[in-house]
Amino acid sequence: MQQKDLFPIIVISGLFSACLAIAAVLSSKIISVAGLFVPAGVIAYCVTFICTDVVSEVYGKKTANLVVLSGFSALVLVFVLIQIALYWPPAPFWQNSESFRAVLGMTPRIIIGSLAAYLVSQFHDVWLFHLLKAVTKDRHLWLRNNASTAVSQFMDSVIFITIAFYGVMPIWPLIFGQWVIKLVIAALDTPVVYAGVGLLRKRRLIMERSS
């Protein structure tokens, strides 16, 4: 990849890592969406699949996997910094330690579940996306976008919910609810994926002509 092509990747990687980090923080809260129960970070996390699909389509599998790895590094760093902040002695006049811990005091199960689900689902998403791209001979972007996301998000939901909440909450309603919401978001974000791919390809074409 040429040096001048790095700007879109840097922007997308930043968006990817930011959504990934905040999704992990928000997922300790369970919310209700149309009668379905899901972790509050579901929308932010779905944005990460948009990012990898766009990068996969325009820049290829290797670059998409690098984005996934950079996001994993960011996620690990977020968890480490949160733990440091939790255990660092507060100032004597600060009275919000319990509230701070209630919001950010993620259990080891949530941390392990997030990391395991992330690695499996994101790499699987990139792999299946490119498999479908080869099978369809670069046609039907909507198909590989939705199909790869549907399978990968199901894997993510099963792994995360099982590790984080088994024995504490009813896991199957959470898994089903989270997956259904993710499927709806995946269907709705298809135009966003097409727009992102179109803009990046147009930018690349303009830069190739000007070079």
C-alpha positions in Angstrom: 0.0 0.0 0.0 1.3 3.4 -0.9 2.1 5.9 1.8 -0.6 8.3 0.6 -3.2 5.6 0.9 -2.6 5.3 4.7 -4.9 8.1 5.7 -8.2 6.2 5.2 -6.8 3.2 7.1 -5.7 5.3 10.0 -9.1 7.0 10.2 -11.0 3.7 10.0 -8.7 2.0 12.5 -9.2 4.9 14.9 -13.0 4.6 14.5 -12.8 0.8 14.9 -10.7 0.9 18.1 -12.9 3.7 19.6 -16.1 1.8 19.0 -14.5 -1.4 20.3 -13.3 0.2 23.5 -16.6 1.9 24.3 -18.6 -1.2 23.5 -16.6 -3.2 26.0 -17.2 -0.5 28.7 -21.0 -0.3 27.9 -21.6 -4.0 27.8 -21.7 -4.3 31.6 -25.2 -2.8 31.3 -28.1 -4.9 29.9 -30.8 -2.9 28.1 -34.1 -3.7 26.6 -34.7 -3.2 22.9 -38.2 -4.0 21.6 -38.6 -6.7 24.3 -35.1 -8.2 23.6 -32.4 -8.0 26.2 -28.9 -7.0 25.0 -25.6 -5.5 26.3 -25.7 -1.7 25.9 -22.5 -1.8 23.7 -24.2 -3.7 20.9 -24.6 -0.7 18.5 -21.0 0.5 19.0 -19.7 -3.1 18.5 -21.6 -3.5 15.2 -19.8 -0.5 13.8 -16.6 -2.5 14.0 -18.0 -5.0 11.5 -18.8 -2.2 9.1 -15.2 -1.0 9.4 -13.7 -4.5 8.7 -16.1 -5.2 5.8 -15.2 -1.9 4.1 -11.5 -2.4 4.6 -11.7 -6.0 3.4 -13.5 -5.0 0.3 -11.2 -2.1 -0.7 -7.8 -3.0 0.8 -7.9 -6.8 1.2 -7.7 -9.5 3.8 -4.2 -8.8 5.1 -5.0 -5.1 5.8 -8.3 -6.0 7.5 -6.6 -8.5 9.8 -4.1 -5.8 10.7 -7.0 -3.5 11.7 -8.4 -6.4 13.8 -5.1 -6.8 15.5 -4.8 -3.1 16.2 -8.2 -3.2 17.7 -7.3 -6.1 20.0 -4.2 -4.2 21.2 -6.4 -1.2 22.0 -8.9 -3.4 23.8 -6.3 -4.9 26.0 -4.8 -1.5 26.8 -8.3 -0.2 27.7 -8.8 -3.1 30.2 -5.4 -2.6 31.7 -5.8 1.2 32.2 -9.3 0.7 33.7 -7.9 -1.8 36.2 -5.1 0.6 37.1 -7.6 3.4 37.6 -9.8 1.2 39.8 -7.0 0.1 42.1 -5.2 3.5 42.3 -5.9 5.1 45.7 -8.3 8.0 45.2 -7.8 11.5 46.5 -9.1 11.9 50.1 -11.7 14.5 49.1 -13.1 12.4 46.2 -16.2 10.5 47.3 -17.3 8.7 44.2 -15.1 5.5 44.4 -18.1 3.2 44.7 -19.9 4.7 41.7 -16.8 4.6 39.7 -16.2 1.0 40.5 -19.9 0.2 39.8 -19.6 1.6 36.3 -16.1 0.5 35.3 -15.5 -2.5 37.6 -15.7 -5.2 35.0 -15.4 -8.7 36.2 -12.6 -10.9 34.9 -15.3 -13.0 33.1 -16.5 -10.0 31.1 -12.9 -9.1 30.2 -12.0 -12.6 29.1 -15.4 -13.0 27.3 -14.8 -9.8 25.4 -11.3 -10.7 24.3 -12.2 -14.3 23.3 -15.3 -13.3 21.4 -13.5 -10.5 19.7 -10.6 -12.6 18.4 -12.8 -15.4 17.1 -15.6 -13.4 15.6 -13.5 -10.6 14.0 -11.0 -12.9 12.3 -13.8 -15.2 11.2 -15.7 -12.3 9.7 -12.7 -11.3 7.6 -12.1 -14.9 6.6 -15.7 -15.6 5.6 -16.1 -12.2 3.8 -13.2 -13.1 1.5 -14.4 -16.6 1.0 -17.8 -15.3 -0.2 -16.0 -12.7 -2.3 -14.1 -15.4 -4.1 -17.2 -17.6 -4.5 -19.3 -14.7 -5.9 -16.4 -13.5 -8.0 -16.4 -10.0 -6.5 -20.1 -9.6 -7.0 -22.9 -9.2 -4.4 -21.2 -7.1 -1.8 -24.5 -7.0 0.2 -24.4 -10.8 0.5 -20.9 -11.1 1.9 -21.5 -8.1 4.1 -24.6 -9.6 5.7 -23.7 -13.3 5.6 -20.2 -12.8 7.1 -21.6 -10.5 9.8 -24.5 -12.8 10.7 -22.4 -15.8 11.3 -19.6 -14.0 13.0 -21.9 -12.0 15.2 -23.7 -15.2 16.3 -20.3 -16.6 17.3 -19.5 -13.4 19.1 -22.8 -13.4 21.0 -22.5 -17.1 22.1 -18.9 -16.8 23.2 -19.2 -13.5 25.1 -22.6 -14.1 26.7 -21.6 -17.6 27.8 -18.3 -16.6 29.3 -19.5 -13.4 30.9 -22.9 -14.3 32.2 -23.3 -18.1 32.5 -24.7 -18.9 35.9 -25.5 -15.3 36.6 -28.1 -14.4 34.0 -30.3 -16.4 31.5 -27.8 -16.7 28.7 -30.1 -17.8 25.8 -32.4 -14.9 25.9 -29.3 -12.6 25.9 -27.7 -14.5 23.1 -30.8 -14.5 21.0 -31.7 -10.9 21.7 -28.2 -9.7 20.9 -27.9 -11.7 17.7 -31.3 -10.5 16.4 -30.4 -6.8 17.1 -27.1 -7.3 15.3 -28.8 -8.9 12.3 -31.1 -5.9 12.0 -28.2 -3.5 12.3 -26.2 -5.4 9.7 -29.1 -5.2 7.3 -29.5 -1.4 8.0 -25.8 -0.7 7.6 -25.5 -2.2 4.1 -26.0 1.2 2.4 -23.2 2.5 4.7 -20.9 -0.2 3.6 -21.6 0.5 0.0 -21.1 4.2 0.5 -17.8 3.6 2.3 -16.5 1.3 -0.4 -17.6 3.7 -3.1 -15.9 6.7 -1.5 -12.6 4.8 -0.9 -12.5 3.4 -4.4 -13.2 6.8 -5.9 -10.5 8.3 -3.7 -8.0 5.7 -4.8 -8.9 6.2 -8.5 -8.4 9.9 -8.2 -5.0 9.5 -6.5 -3.9 6.9 -9.1 -4.8 9.3 -11.9 -3.0 12.2 -10.2 0.2 10.2 -9.5 
